[in-house]
Amino acid sequence: MELAANVILIMLIGTGAALFFVGSLIVVVTAFGHKQYAYGVLSLLFFPLSIAYCVQYREKGAYASKFLISGVLLVAVSYGFAQLFYTF
């Protein structure tokens, strides 16, 4: 049973990280498309900056923010369950 729970948690955290990564890449493409090169380059180098772009430009980053927010929440909730049920 413990092995199954570990596999499920790893899959959930991996899926959340993948969603965040895809959302960050969408932010990079969106920023370059709107000629905001500084945000594009900085978001490519430092992925958490993508959240700042989505907050500052809500209309332009609305599609990417769906991926970013769902990815962060999935990782946070999965990590919370891992901390709740397991001692590392």
Secondary structure, 3 states (H helix, E strand, C coil): CHHHHHHHHHHHHHHHHHHHHHHHHHHHHHHHHCCCHHHHHHHHHCCCHHHHHHHHCCCCCHHHHHHHHHHHHHHHHHHHHHHHHCCC
